[in-house]
Amino acid sequence: MELERIVMTIITHSGDAKSDAIEAIQCAKAKDMEKANQLIDSSEKELLAAHKVQTELIQNEARGEKTEVTLLLVHAQDHLMNATTFKDLAKEFVELYEKVN
């Protein structure tokens, strides 16, 4: 897979994961726990898809196939880390709203 496609795949899946996490918090706040948990699951699936692409890059580098580190690649990695943090926090928020409600 060419680098631009890899970068866009990571960004797309990460963006979807972050959006799902934010929406999960909103659903939990509105007391729709079933939808909130579905969105957390969806966020985790999106992150897994992004992580698989990232892992492919890491494995290629371990085999000696160097990847040029571009600003876009750094941006994609930033999106992935950010989305992971959002998902983790959203999961905590959903659990808290579940206890409070």
Secondary structure, DSSP 8 states (H G I E B T S, - for coil): --HHHHHHHHHHHHHHHHHHHHHHHHHHHTT-HHHHHHHHHHHHHHHHHHHHHHHHHHHHHHTT------HHHHHHHHHHHHHHHHHHHHHHHHHHHHHH-
